[in-house]
Amino acid sequence: MSERWRFWSGIAIVAGTIFGVGVFAIPYAVAQAGPVAGLFWFIVVAFAVVSLHLLYGSLQLNGNSHKRLISLVGNNLGSKWRFIPFVSTFVGGAGAMLAYLIVGGNFAKLFSGDLLNVSSDQWTVVIWLLFSVLIFFGVKSVARFELIATGVLFLGVIFIIVVFWQNASISLIPQGSAANFFVPYGVILFSLYGANAIPEMVEFVGDKHRKITNIIMIGTLLPLVCYIFFTFGILGLSGSSVSTDAISGLSGLVNPAIIKIAALVGFLAIATSFVTVGLYLADTLTEDLRFPTLVARMIAVCIPVILFLIGLRNFITIAGFIGAVLGAIDGILISYIFLRLRSSGRISPLVYTPRLIPIILIAVFLVGICGEIVFLIFK
């Protein structure tokens, strides 16, 4: 395999993991806070996530090769701390699956239209049944198509950007409210976080520091650029009527065929992501808590739909919480382990990294956690 192929495949692994359902949440979140706040959070989160991915890459190349965060924490902080990344991984994964169900139901309704008299909530239950069968029987062949499905989603978003920007108007972009300044933070972090791709990418590319650095930066920033253009393209068309899933609010504004194509592309990406995350959660229960395989899969598939049925159906709130709280917890752990190993001289960073960088990251993530919790309580 040529080095160039490894390089671009490494970028595909990182960008493919990052690029997902979160792209549909960002326009609504930015609309609540306004374009200035949106751009501010794009910049802040991009700095934090790129830095974090580089720190994690450094850890993978310095005696912690190809280890999941749970193992990384256990090896460097002690086994008693493993429960923290386990909880953040499991709750975050279940929350992501819930988000997939919510948006998947909306997209299924958009695609089917009035052909079937089925509501989006009913579609959510239907697709949960279909996806859960695949997880319950361990159909990993579906999960193998995730990168392909993500590539289709990426091309679909590019198509939407090209089409929508031709008719978008800056004057329609909502100015938002200062009271909602914090809303985009967690959603963008949820959409851009992709640390779980770093071990796989490092294993694939090999011990090549400079190449891995470039892969991480390009693989993280490429989705960011698409997110920005997609967000303002949607807002320039929908204006203040933007929907929480970005697409359904375009009804009556663009050709219905385009909406159906967008809904279908999004649905296919969501389907593979749901199965992949579900199998990962089941494997986590099996490997870390020694649950029987069937019990682990049953838990993995049931928790998201239970959360949905008890009323957790706000896509934006779920995405924001996963990013600002659960993603931040992982970020704090990675930053602290890096700082600890760097201070003892046991690690060599991918790029020059002042001691202040991981400290700033920890501070940003802590403030983000507090801000998200306060916002949820008082909103």
N, C-alpha and C positions, 0 to 999 in steps of 0.2 A: 504494500500500500504506500503510495507516494506521500511525501511530507505535506505537499499542498492539499491533498485530499484529507489528510488527518486534520490539518488546520481548519478547513472549512467545515468538516464534520464536527469538530469540536465547537465551533461557533453555532452550528445547528443544534447541538445538544443543549447548550446554554440558552440560546434564544428560544428554542422550541419548548423548553421547560417553562420559561418565563411567560411567553406569549400565550394567553389563554382567556378564560371567561372574564377576567378582570377588566379587559379593554372595554367591555360593554357598560361597566359601572362608572367609569371615569367621567364621561360627559355630564351626567346628572350631578355628580359630586362637585365638579368644577362650576356648574351652573348655580349651585347653591351659594358658593363663596365668591364667584366672579373670576374673570380672566386673569387679573393681576395676582390674586391669591393662588389661582391654579398654577400659573407659571412659577410662582415662588416655591410651591410644594413640589413641582416637577424637578426643579433644580436641587432643592434640599434633599429630597428622597433619592435622586439620581446619585448625588455625591455619597450619601450614606450607603446605598446598596452596592455601588461599584467598589467603594472602600471595603465594605464587609465581604464581598465576594473575593477580593484580593487577599484579605486576611485569611479567609477560609482556604483559599488555594495554597497559601503559604503553609498552613497547618497540614494540608494533605501531602505536601512535598517534604515534610520534615518529621519523619518518624510516625506519622499518623495516616499513612497512605490508605486511601479508599475506605475510610471509616465513616459511618453515619454519625450524626451529632450525638446520639445517645451513647455510642461507644466512646466517642471522643471525650465527652464529659466524664464518663466512668473512668477512663484511663488517666485523665489529668486532674480531676477534682475529687475523685473517689466515688465508689459505687453508690453511696447514699444520695448523691446528687443526680443520679440518672433519672429519677422520677420527674424532675423538672422538664427536661427535653421530651421525655415520654408523654407527659400531659400536654405540653404545647403541640407536639406532633400529632397526637391522637385527636385532641379537641380541634386543632386547626384543620386536620384532614376531614373530620366529620363536618365541620363548618363549611369547608370548601365543597364537600359533596352536597350539603344542603343548598348552597348557592347554585350549584350546577342544576339541581332539581328545579329550583324556582325559575331560573332563566330558561332551562330546557322546556318547562311547561309553557312559558310565554312564547318561545319560538315555535313549539309544536302547534300552538293555537294560531299563530301568525301564518304558518305554512299551510295548515289545513283550512283556515278561513271558516266560512259558513258551510263548507261541504259536510262537516260532521258537527252535530250539536253537542260539542264537548267544550267545557270551560278550561281555562288555563290551569286552574287548580286540579281539575279532574285529569288533565293531561299529565300533570306532575306525578300523580299517583300511578298512572298507566306506565309512564316511562321508568318510574322507580321499579315497578314490577319487572319490566323487561331488562333493565340494567342489573337488577339484583340477581336474576337467574344466572347471568353471565358470571357475576362475582361468586355466587354460591357454589357453582360448579367449577370455579377456577379456570374460566376460559381466558387464559393469558394471551392467546393469539390476538384477541381484540386489543389488549394493552400494547401489543407490539406495533400496532398501527397508529399509536398516539402521535409520533413524530410526523407521520404522513398527514394525519388529520390536522395537526397544528400548522403544517405547511400550507394545507388548503385554506385554513382559517386566515393565515397570514396573507396569502394571495387574495382572499376574499376581502380582507380589510383594505389592502392596497387598491383593489378595484373600487371599493366604496369611497375611499379617499379621492381617487381620481374623478369619479362621477360626481360626488357631492361638492367638491371644491369648485367645480365649474358653476354651481348655482348658489354657493354659500355667500352670505352677506355679513360682513363684520358688524354692521349696525344691529343685527338680530341677536348677537351674543349677549346673554343676560349678564347684568352687572353684579348680581348676587347680593349678599348681605354680610356685613362684618361679623354678625353674630354666628355665621356659619363658616368663618375663616378656617376652622380646623377640619371641616368635613373631608376635603380631598386628601389629607395626609394619609390616613389609614387605608383608604381605597387605592391610592397610588402605590403605597408600600406593598399592599396585597398583590397588586398587579405586576410589580417589578421584581419582587423577591424571588430568587431562584437558587439559593445556596445548595439545595438538595441535588442540583445538577453538577456541582463542582467535583465531588468524588468520582462520579462516572466519567466526566470529561477528562480529569487528570489520568485516570486509569487508561483511557483510550489514547490520549495524546502522548503520554510518557513524561519522563523527567526532563522537561525543556522549559526552563523558567521564563524566558522572554516570550516564547510562543504562547505559553499558558496565560501570561499577563495580557497579551494582545487579544487572545480569544475571550477572556473574561470581560475586557473592556468593550470589545465590539459586540459580543453576544448579549451584553446587558444594555448597551446604549441603542442598539438597533431597534429593539421593541419600544424603547422610550420615545424615539423619534416617531415611530408609527403611532404610538399612543397620542402624542401631541397633535399630529395632523388629523388623526381620526376624531379626537375630542373637539377640536375647533371646527372641523368640517361638519360634524353633527350639530354643534351649537349654532353654526352659521345658517343651518337650514331649519332646525326645530325651534330655535329661540327659547323662550321661557316654557314652551310646551314639551321640552325634552322629557322622555320617559326614563324610568330607572334602568331599563335594559337597552337604551339608546335607539333601538330599531323600531319598536312598536309606535313610538311617537312620530314617526315619519309618514304614517298612513295619511294619504291625501296630499302629501307634499312631493312625493316622487312616484315613479312608475311602480305599480303594485308588484310587477314581476321582479324588480330589483329587491324589494322588501322580502319576497318569498325566497329569493336566492340567498340573501343575507341570513335569513332565519334558518334555512337548511344547512348552510355552511357552519353557522354557529352551533346548531344542534349536533351535527356530526362530531365537531371538536369536543363538545360537552360530553357526548356519549363515551368516547374513548377515555377522556379525563376521569369521568366518574368511575369507570371500571378500574383504571389504573390506580387511582387513589384508594378505592375500596380494597383492592387486593393488597396494596401496600400496608394499609391499616390492619388488615387481617394477618398479614405476615408479621407485623410488629407485635401484635398480641400473642402470636404463636411463638416467636423467637424470644421476646423479652419477658413475657408472663407465663409461658408454657401452656397457653390455652389449647385445647383440641382444635384442629383445623376447622371443623364444621361449626363449632361454637364461635370461634373467632370471626368467621365469615358471616355468621348470623348477626353478631353484634355490629359488625362493620356496616351491614346493609340496613339494619333496623334503626339505628340511632338517627340518621338524617331524616327519615320519613316521620319518626316520632316527633322530632323537633318541629317539622313542618306542620304536623297535625295539631300540635298544641299551640300553634299560632306564630311561630318564628318564620315570618315570610318577607321581611324587609331586606331585599338584596343589598342595598347600600349599607345598612347598619351591620349586616353580617360581614360583608367584605371589609368594612372599616375596622371592625373589632378584630378580625383575624389578622389584618395587617398591623394595626397600631399596637395591639397587645401581644398576640401569640407570635407573630413574626418578630416583634421587638424583643421578646424573651429569648428567642434563638439568637438574635443579633447581639444581645448583651453577653450571652454565654460564649459565643465565638470570639467577641472582642476581648473578654476577660481572659480566656484561655490563651489567646495570642499575646496579650499584655504580660501575663504571668510567665510564659515560656520565653518571650523576648527579654524580659528583665533578668532571667537566669541564664541567658545566652544559649538557650537550647533550640533556637529557631532563627532561620535566615529568611527575611521577608522577600516576596517576589519583586517588590519595588521599594525604594527608599520610603520608610514609614516612620515619621517622627512619633515618639512615645505619646504625644498629645492626640494623635488621630484616634486610636482605640478608646481613649478617655472621652473624647468628644462624641464618638459614636455611642458609648454607653450613656452619656448625659442626654443625647438627643432621643435615644430610645426610651429612657426613663421618663423624660418630659412627655414624650408621645403617649406612653401608657397612662400617665396621670391625666393628660389632657383628654384622651379618649374616654376614660372612665367618668371624668367630670362632665364632659359633653353629653354622654349617654344619660347621666343622672338628671341633669338640669335642662336638657333640650325640650 
